[in-house]
Amino acid sequence: MHFRTLRDVGVRGKRVLLREDLNVPMKDGAIADETRIDAALPTLRRLRDDGAKTVILSHLGRPDGKTNPKYSLRPLAARLSELLGTEVRFVEDCIGDAAVAASNALADGGFALFENVRFHPEEEANDPGFARELAKSGDLYVNDAFGTAHRAHASTAGVAAYLPAYAGLLMEAELAALSRLMGEPARPFVCAIGGAKVVDKVGVFENLLANVDAFVIGGGMANTFLAAQGIDVGTSLRDPDLLPAQRIIATSLARGVDLHLPTDAVVADSFDADDTARTVPLEQVGGGMILDIGPETARAYAEVLRRGKTIVFNGPMGVYEKPPYQNGTLVVGEAIGEATRNGAISVIGGGDAAAAAHALGFANAVTHVSTGGGATLEFLEGKTLPGVAALEQSAARS
């Protein structure tokens, strides 16, 4: 990949049209989780300190191209003002004369937060006319929204055709961390992968099989792999179609990639029957529901991970949100942290993997926690991310 970054441009006195991913969870009109805000702060502070006139673009939720107060970015302006120590002016729309005037009125080091770009249907359609209107509020464009880089929308890709485009600090860090997994990683390279369904991550498996030395598999997808080998997983969540898992097993065998599966499990009578949670060997699952890998499996996975020199964690080992089913993910996370302290490069994929790492306290023990969900998955699948491709195309034109 070749793209320009903030180190390649002077921004003092220039209007910087900055795309961030401020799609934060909201509850009763208040911010419920500031993880994405925290991730944006390094770029925002850099632009403030370098004297840019920064116009912040973002989406929030899925308003379906219509103005909806429920999805207004207004509450974020006040919080950003507190965190940045300077006023972040809220502007009622992201295009139009008032928006352009607000961008022109900014002082060096000042900020304006424009209203939700998805209040316009043209945003998700990547409408060129809408992208041009957005571009009127900037002298250059910075994309720092890795979490939306897999979307070919006007504010994530289209606007780069009308302004010189650069990667923000978060975008740069994300791409650097994930690229290390796909180039020539230090070995052994181990992937701890979980989540609900194999079918959702077939592309990740297929692409990583060329690089990874071993997989340790948990979550609902482990049940699918077990069922694909003829093991009865009771009433556990699993894919109805076992063929993708069977293909992955065959490919891993052909390539000499170790595919580690559970040998014991934490089961319950049903998802909501936590008082029936118990640890059993796989042959004793019976009619139970598997909700976490068992302690024997967790210890075995931890040993594999401690030996890793490159590690990616791409999904929890069980229903980590519930205390009876947290142990597998926690043991795996602690082993990744230990390997990292011993020199391994470790990356936690976004989405559920990142949420689990933060909830269970091992996010700060790894090299990098991705802010992407779908974007991280698509990168690991080897797909081209439109937001990144737009940065590359802009650099090629310069």
C-alpha positions as CSV (number, residue, x, y, z in Angstrom):
1,M,0.0,0.0,0.0
2,H,1.2,3.5,-0.8
3,F,-0.7,6.5,0.6
4,R,0.1,9.8,2.2
5,T,-0.2,10.6,5.9
6,L,-0.3,13.7,8.0
7,R,3.5,13.7,8.1
8,D,3.4,14.5,4.4
9,V,1.5,17.8,4.6
10,G,1.5,21.1,6.5
11,V,-2.0,21.8,7.8
12,R,-1.6,25.2,9.5
13,G,-4.3,27.5,8.4
14,K,-5.8,24.9,6.1
15,R,-9.3,23.5,6.4
16,V,-9.0,19.8,7.0
17,L,-12.0,17.7,6.2
18,L,-11.6,14.9,8.7
19,R,-13.6,11.7,8.5
20,E,-13.7,10.0,11.9
21,D,-15.7,7.0,13.1
22,L,-17.7,8.5,16.0
23,N,-20.5,5.9,15.7
24,V,-20.6,5.4,19.4
25,P,-23.3,3.6,21.4
26,M,-25.9,6.0,22.8
27,K,-28.3,5.4,25.7
28,D,-31.0,8.0,26.5
29,G,-29.2,10.6,24.5
30,A,-25.9,10.1,26.3
31,I,-22.7,8.5,25.1
32,A,-22.5,5.0,26.5
33,D,-19.0,4.0,25.4
34,E,-16.2,6.3,24.4
35,T,-13.8,3.8,22.9
36,R,-14.1,5.2,19.4
37,I,-13.8,8.8,20.7
38,D,-10.6,7.8,22.5
39,A,-9.2,6.3,19.3
40,A,-9.8,9.5,17.4
41,L,-8.2,11.8,19.9
42,P,-4.5,11.5,18.7
43,T,-5.4,12.7,15.3
44,L,-7.7,15.5,16.6
45,R,-5.0,16.7,19.0
46,R,-2.3,16.6,16.3
47,L,-4.4,18.7,14.0
48,R,-5.2,21.1,16.8
49,D,-1.6,21.5,17.8
50,D,-0.5,21.9,14.2
51,G,-3.0,24.8,13.6
52,A,-5.4,23.1,11.3
53,K,-9.0,24.3,10.9
54,T,-10.6,20.9,11.4
55,V,-14.1,20.0,10.1
56,I,-15.1,16.6,11.6
57,L,-17.4,14.3,9.6
58,S,-19.0,11.1,10.9
59,H,-22.1,8.9,10.9
60,L,-24.1,7.6,13.8
61,G,-26.4,4.7,13.6
62,R,-28.6,3.9,10.6
63,P,-31.0,6.8,10.0
64,D,-31.7,5.5,6.4
65,G,-31.0,8.8,4.7
66,K,-33.4,10.8,6.8
67,T,-33.0,13.4,9.5
68,N,-33.6,11.8,12.9
69,P,-32.8,13.5,16.2
70,K,-32.1,10.1,17.7
71,Y,-29.0,9.8,15.6
72,S,-27.8,13.4,15.9
73,L,-24.1,14.0,16.6
74,R,-24.8,17.0,18.7
75,P,-24.0,15.3,22.1
76,L,-20.6,14.4,20.8
77,A,-19.7,18.1,20.2
78,A,-19.9,18.9,23.9
79,R,-17.9,15.8,24.9
80,L,-15.2,16.5,22.3
81,S,-14.9,20.1,23.5
82,E,-14.2,18.8,27.0
83,L,-11.6,16.3,25.9
84,L,-9.8,18.6,23.5
85,G,-9.9,21.7,25.8
86,T,-11.3,23.9,23.1
87,E,-14.7,24.5,21.6
88,V,-16.0,22.1,19.0
89,R,-18.8,24.0,17.3
90,F,-21.7,21.9,16.2
91,V,-23.1,22.6,12.7
92,E,-26.6,21.5,11.8
93,D,-25.8,20.1,8.4
94,C,-22.8,18.7,6.6
95,I,-23.3,20.4,3.3
96,G,-24.7,23.8,2.1
97,D,-23.8,27.4,2.5
98,A,-23.9,27.4,6.3
99,A,-21.5,24.4,6.5
100,V,-19.0,26.1,4.2
101,A,-19.3,29.3,6.1
102,A,-18.6,27.5,9.3
103,S,-15.5,25.9,7.9
104,N,-14.2,29.3,6.7
105,A,-14.9,30.9,10.1
106,L,-12.7,28.4,12.0
107,A,-9.6,29.8,13.7
108,D,-6.3,27.9,13.4
109,G,-6.5,25.0,15.8
110,G,-10.3,25.2,15.8
111,F,-13.0,22.5,15.3
112,A,-16.4,22.1,13.9
113,L,-18.4,18.9,14.0
114,F,-20.9,18.6,11.1
115,E,-24.2,16.7,11.5
116,N,-24.5,13.1,10.6
117,V,-23.6,12.5,7.0
118,R,-26.1,9.6,6.8
119,F,-29.0,12.1,7.2
120,H,-28.5,12.3,3.4
121,P,-29.3,9.3,1.2
122,E,-26.5,10.3,-1.1
123,E,-23.9,9.5,1.5
124,E,-24.3,5.7,1.3
125,A,-24.9,5.9,-2.4
126,N,-21.5,7.5,-2.8
127,D,-23.1,10.1,-4.9
128,P,-20.4,12.3,-6.7
129,G,-22.4,15.4,-6.4
130,F,-22.8,15.0,-2.6
131,A,-19.0,14.2,-2.3
132,R,-18.3,17.5,-4.1
133,E,-20.5,19.4,-1.7
134,L,-18.7,17.9,1.2
135,A,-15.4,18.8,-0.4
136,K,-16.3,22.5,-0.4
137,S,-15.7,22.6,3.3
138,G,-12.1,21.4,3.1
139,D,-8.8,22.3,1.5
140,L,-7.6,18.7,2.1
141,Y,-9.1,15.5,3.2
142,V,-8.0,13.2,6.0
143,N,-9.5,9.7,6.5
144,D,-9.0,8.4,10.1
145,A,-12.1,6.2,10.1
146,F,-10.7,2.7,9.7
147,G,-13.9,1.2,11.1
148,T,-15.8,2.4,8.0
149,A,-13.0,2.0,5.4
150,H,-14.8,-1.1,4.0
151,R,-17.7,1.2,3.0
152,A,-17.7,2.9,-0.4
153,H,-19.5,6.0,0.8
154,A,-19.2,9.6,-0.2
155,S,-17.4,10.7,3.1
156,T,-15.2,7.6,3.3
157,A,-14.1,7.3,-0.4
158,G,-15.9,9.6,-2.8
159,V,-14.6,12.9,-1.4
160,A,-11.0,11.8,-2.0
161,A,-11.5,12.4,-5.7
162,Y,-12.0,16.1,-5.1
163,L,-9.4,16.9,-2.4
164,P,-5.8,15.8,-1.7
165,A,-6.2,12.8,0.6
166,Y,-4.2,11.6,3.6
167,A,-4.4,8.9,6.3
168,G,-5.0,10.0,9.9
169,L,-2.9,8.6,12.7
170,L,-5.5,5.9,13.6
171,M,-5.9,4.8,10.0
172,E,-2.1,4.6,9.6
173,A,-1.7,2.6,12.8
174,E,-4.5,0.2,11.9
175,L,-3.1,-0.5,8.5
176,A,0.5,-0.9,9.8
177,A,-0.6,-3.4,12.5
178,L,-2.8,-5.5,10.2
179,S,-0.3,-5.4,7.4
180,R,2.3,-7.1,9.7
181,L,0.0,-10.1,9.8
182,M,-0.2,-10.5,6.1
183,G,3.4,-9.9,5.0
184,E,6.2,-11.9,6.6
185,P,5.1,-12.4,10.2
186,A,7.4,-13.8,12.9
187,R,6.7,-17.4,13.6
188,P,5.0,-19.3,15.0
189,F,1.9,-17.3,13.8
190,V,-1.2,-18.3,15.8
191,C,-4.8,-17.2,15.3
192,A,-7.3,-17.5,18.1
193,I,-10.6,-17.3,16.4
194,G,-14.1,-17.5,17.8
195,G,-17.5,-16.0,17.2
196,A,-20.8,-17.5,16.2
197,K,-20.5,-18.8,12.7
198,V,-17.9,-20.4,10.5
199,V,-19.7,-19.1,7.4
200,D,-19.1,-15.5,8.6
201,K,-15.3,-16.0,8.6
202,V,-14.7,-18.4,5.8
203,G,-12.8,-15.7,3.9
204,V,-10.6,-15.0,7.0
205,F,-9.8,-18.7,7.3
206,E,-9.0,-19.1,3.7
207,N,-6.7,-16.0,3.5
208,L,-4.9,-16.7,6.8
209,L,-4.3,-20.4,5.9
210,A,-1.5,-19.1,3.7
211,N,0.3,-17.5,6.6
212,V,-0.9,-19.0,9.9
213,D,0.9,-21.9,11.6
214,A,-2.0,-22.8,14.0
215,F,-5.6,-21.9,14.8
216,V,-7.2,-22.3,18.2
217,I,-10.9,-22.3,17.8
218,G,-13.7,-21.4,20.2
219,G,-17.2,-19.9,20.3
220,G,-20.1,-21.2,18.2
221,M,-17.8,-21.8,15.3
222,A,-15.9,-24.5,17.3
223,N,-19.2,-26.4,17.5
224,T,-19.5,-26.4,13.7
225,F,-16.0,-27.8,13.3
226,L,-16.7,-30.5,15.9
227,A,-20.0,-31.4,14.2
228,A,-18.1,-31.5,10.9
229,Q,-16.0,-34.3,12.4
230,G,-19.1,-36.2,13.5
231,I,-19.1,-35.1,17.2
232,D,-22.5,-34.5,18.8
233,V,-22.7,-31.0,20.1
234,G,-26.2,-31.3,21.5
235,T,-28.3,-28.2,21.2
236,S,-25.3,-25.9,20.8
237,L,-25.2,-23.1,18.2
238,R,-23.7,-24.3,15.0
239,D,-23.9,-23.7,11.2
240,P,-26.4,-26.0,9.5
241,D,-24.1,-26.3,6.5
242,L,-21.0,-28.2,7.6
243,L,-19.3,-28.2,4.2
244,P,-17.3,-24.9,4.7
245,A,-15.8,-26.3,8.0
246,Q,-15.0,-29.6,6.3
247,R,-13.2,-27.7,3.5
248,I,-11.2,-25.7,6.0
249,I,-10.2,-28.9,7.9
250,A,-9.1,-30.5,4.7
251,T,-7.1,-27.5,3.6
252,S,-5.4,-27.1,7.0
253,L,-4.4,-30.8,6.9
254,A,-3.0,-30.4,3.3
255,R,-1.0,-27.3,4.3
256,G,0.3,-28.6,7.7
257,V,-1.6,-25.9,9.7
258,D,-2.6,-27.1,13.2
259,L,-6.3,-26.8,13.8
260,H,-6.9,-27.0,17.6
261,L,-10.5,-27.8,18.7
262,P,-12.0,-28.1,22.2
263,T,-11.7,-31.3,24.2
264,D,-14.0,-30.2,27.0
265,A,-16.7,-27.6,27.3
266,V,-18.8,-25.5,29.7
267,V,-22.5,-26.4,29.0
268,A,-25.9,-25.5,30.3
269,D,-29.4,-26.8,29.8
270,S,-30.2,-23.6,27.8
271,F,-28.7,-20.2,27.0
272,D,-30.5,-18.6,30.0
273,A,-30.1,-21.5,32.5
274,D,-26.8,-20.2,34.0
275,D,-27.5,-22.1,37.2
276,T,-27.1,-25.4,35.3
277,A,-23.6,-24.5,33.9
278,R,-21.1,-27.3,34.3
279,T,-17.9,-28.5,32.7
280,V,-18.0,-31.8,30.8
281,P,-15.8,-33.7,28.4
282,L,-17.1,-33.5,24.8
283,E,-18.5,-37.0,24.8
284,Q,-20.8,-35.9,27.7
285,V,-22.4,-32.8,26.2
286,G,-25.6,-34.8,25.6
287,G,-28.5,-32.5,25.1
288,G,-26.7,-29.6,26.6
289,M,-25.7,-26.3,25.0
290,I,-22.0,-25.5,24.8
291,L,-21.4,-21.9,25.9
292,D,-17.6,-21.8,26.5
293,I,-14.5,-23.9,26.0
294,G,-13.6,-25.9,29.0
295,P,-10.6,-25.4,31.4
296,E,-8.6,-28.2,29.8
297,T,-9.1,-26.7,26.4
298,A,-8.3,-23.2,27.7
299,R,-5.0,-24.4,29.2
300,A,-4.0,-26.2,26.0
301,Y,-4.9,-23.1,23.9
302,A,-2.8,-20.9,26.2
303,E,0.2,-23.1,25.7
304,V,0.0,-22.8,22.0
305,L,-0.5,-19.0,22.3
306,R,2.4,-18.5,24.7
307,R,4.7,-19.9,22.0
308,G,3.4,-17.6,19.4
309,K,5.5,-14.7,18.0
310,T,2.7,-13.3,15.9
311,I,-0.8,-13.6,17.3
312,V,-4.2,-12.4,16.1
313,F,-7.3,-12.7,18.3
314,N,-10.4,-12.7,16.2
315,G,-13.3,-13.7,18.4
316,P,-14.2,-14.8,21.9
317,M,-14.1,-18.4,23.0
318,G,-17.5,-18.3,24.6
319,V,-20.4,-16.2,25.8
320,Y,-18.0,-13.9,27.6
321,E,-20.7,-11.4,28.6
322,K,-21.9,-14.0,31.2
323,P,-19.6,-14.8,34.2
324,P,-20.1,-18.6,34.0
325,Y,-18.7,-18.5,30.4
326,Q,-15.8,-16.0,30.6
327,N,-13.0,-18.3,31.6
328,G,-12.0,-19.5,28.1
329,T,-11.7,-16.0,26.6
330,L,-10.0,-14.7,29.7
331,V,-7.3,-17.5,29.8
332,V,-6.7,-17.1,26.1
333,G,-6.4,-13.3,26.5
334,E,-4.0,-13.6,29.4
335,A,-1.8,-16.0,27.4
336,I,-1.7,-13.5,24.5
337,G,-0.7,-10.8,27.0
338,E,2.1,-13.0,28.3
339,A,3.3,-13.7,24.8
340,T,3.3,-10.0,24.0
341,R,5.4,-9.2,27.1
342,N,7.9,-11.8,25.8
343,G,8.2,-10.0,22.5
344,A,5.3,-11.3,20.4
345,I,3.3,-9.0,18.1
346,S,-0.4,-9.3,19.0
347,V,-3.4,-7.8,17.3
348,I,-7.0,-8.0,18.5
349,G,-9.5,-7.8,15.7
350,G,-12.4,-5.3,16.1
351,G,-16.0,-6.0,16.9
352,D,-16.7,-8.7,19.5
353,A,-13.0,-9.5,19.9
354,A,-12.2,-6.0,20.9
355,A,-15.3,-5.8,23.1
356,A,-14.2,-9.0,24.9
357,A,-10.7,-7.7,25.4
358,H,-11.9,-4.5,27.0
359,A,-14.5,-6.2,29.1
360,L,-12.1,-8.8,30.5
361,G,-9.2,-6.5,30.9
362,F,-6.5,-7.7,28.5
363,A,-6.9,-5.0,25.8
364,N,-3.9,-3.0,27.3
365,A,-1.7,-6.1,27.3
366,V,-1.5,-6.5,23.5
367,T,0.3,-4.7,20.7
368,H,-2.8,-3.3,18.9
369,V,-6.6,-3.4,19.3
370,S,-8.3,-2.7,16.1
371,T,-11.3,-0.3,16.0
372,G,-12.7,-2.1,12.9
373,G,-15.3,-4.7,12.9
374,G,-16.3,-5.5,9.3
375,A,-13.2,-3.5,8.1
376,T,-10.8,-5.7,10.0
377,L,-12.5,-8.9,8.8
378,E,-12.4,-7.8,5.2
379,F,-8.8,-6.7,5.5
380,L,-7.9,-10.1,6.9
381,E,-9.9,-11.7,4.1
382,G,-7.6,-9.9,1.6
383,K,-10.3,-7.7,0.3
384,T,-9.7,-4.2,-1.0
385,L,-11.1,-1.6,1.4
386,P,-12.7,1.3,-0.6
387,G,-11.6,3.9,1.9
388,V,-8.0,2.8,1.7
389,A,-8.1,2.4,-2.1
390,A,-9.3,6.1,-2.3
391,L,-6.2,7.2,-0.3
392,E,-3.9,5.2,-2.6
393,Q,-5.6,6.6,-5.8
394,S,-5.2,10.1,-4.4
395,A,-1.5,9.5,-3.8
396,A,-1.0,8.1,-7.3
397,R,-2.5,11.3,-8.8
398,S,-0.2,13.6,-6.9
